[in-house]
């Protein structure tokens, strides 16, 4: 991922019907997918387009929780972004978590309830 801060750099579509969802986006936009998850937790990534468009993925939810589509803003510090969102009237929807690869992320909501995510990549020297 790029090192751009405060830019929308990722999207995710969570669905209980990943095959149908992937087929839809492939038919409409010509997207292709590459599995980067596990058999228990499918996470099929869409590579960026030739114009440098953002990347994203379709995540199989297994029917646990609602279907969703969310964009992610890359920030320098997830905790700071959470504090700023709360100060501006937003809500932190889940505690931040760090993936095995060192990516830290969480979901928030703006003051009217629109869901979005923020993430930070690990430092280059990590």
C-alpha positions in Angstrom: 0.0 0.0 0.0 1.1 3.5 -0.5 2.3 5.8 2.2 -0.2 8.6 1.5 -1.9 9.8 4.6 -5.5 10.9 5.0 -6.5 9.6 1.6 -9.1 7.0 0.7 -6.9 4.1 -0.4 -9.0 1.0 0.2 -12.6 -0.3 0.1 -14.2 -3.5 1.4 -17.4 -5.2 0.6 -18.6 -7.6 3.2 -21.1 -10.1 2.1 -22.8 -13.4 3.0 -22.9 -14.2 -0.8 -19.3 -13.6 -1.9 -19.5 -15.6 -5.2 -22.6 -13.6 -6.3 -21.0 -10.3 -5.2 -17.7 -11.0 -7.0 -19.6 -12.0 -10.2 -21.6 -8.7 -10.0 -18.6 -6.5 -9.8 -16.7 -8.5 -12.4 -19.7 -8.2 -14.8 -20.2 -4.5 -14.1 -16.6 -3.2 -13.9 -14.5 -6.1 -15.3 -12.8 -6.6 -11.9 -10.8 -9.7 -11.2 -10.1 -11.2 -7.8 -7.2 -12.9 -6.1 -7.8 -14.9 -2.8 -5.6 -13.6 0.0 -7.6 -15.0 2.9 -8.0 -18.5 4.2 -10.6 -21.2 3.5 -12.3 -20.2 6.8 -12.1 -16.4 6.1 -12.2 -15.6 2.3 -10.7 -12.2 1.5 -10.6 -11.7 -2.3 -8.6 -8.7 -3.3 -9.2 -6.5 -6.4 -5.9 -5.2 -7.8 -5.6 -1.4 -8.5 -6.6 -0.4 -12.0 -4.1 0.9 -14.6 -5.1 4.5 -13.7 -3.9 4.1 -10.1 -7.4 3.7 -8.7 -7.7 2.4 -5.1 -7.6 -1.2 -4.2 -10.3 -3.2 -2.4 -11.6 -6.6 -1.5 -14.7 -8.7 -1.1 -14.8 -10.3 2.4 -17.0 -13.3 3.0 -18.9 -12.7 6.3 -20.3 -16.2 6.6 -23.6 -14.6 7.5 -22.3 -13.2 10.7 -23.3 -9.6 10.8 -24.9 -7.5 8.1 -23.6 -7.0 4.5 -21.8 -3.7 4.0 -19.6 -1.6 1.8 -17.1 0.7 3.5 -14.2 2.9 2.4 -10.9 3.2 4.4 -8.8 6.3 4.9 -5.1 5.8 5.5 -4.0 7.8 8.5 -0.7 8.2 10.3 -2.1 7.2 13.7 -5.4 5.3 14.2 -5.8 6.3 17.9 -5.4 9.9 17.0 -7.9 9.6 14.1 -10.4 8.0 16.6 -9.9 10.9 19.1 -10.4 13.4 16.3 -13.5 11.6 15.0 -15.1 11.6 18.5 -14.2 15.2 19.0 -16.0 16.0 15.8 -19.2 14.1 16.8 -18.3 10.7 15.3 -18.3 7.3 17.0 -15.7 4.6 17.2 -17.6 1.4 16.4 -15.0 -1.1 17.4 -11.6 -1.2 19.2 -8.7 -0.8 16.9 -7.0 -4.1 16.0 -3.7 -5.0 14.5 -3.3 -7.7 11.9 -0.5 -10.2 11.9 1.1 -8.1 9.1 1.1 -5.0 11.4 -1.7 -3.1 9.8 -3.8 -1.3 12.5 -7.5 -0.6 11.7 -10.9 0.2 13.0 -14.4 1.2 11.9 -16.0 4.5 12.8 -19.3 6.3 12.1 -19.7 10.0 11.2 -22.3 12.1 13.1 -25.2 10.9 10.9 -24.2 7.2 11.1 -22.3 6.6 7.9 -19.7 3.9 8.5 -16.1 4.2 7.4 -12.7 2.8 8.3 -9.3 4.1 9.1 -6.0 2.2 9.0 -2.3 2.8 9.5 0.5 0.7 8.0 3.4 -0.3 10.2 6.5 1.9 10.2 8.9 1.1 7.4 11.6 0.2 9.9 9.3 -2.3 11.8 
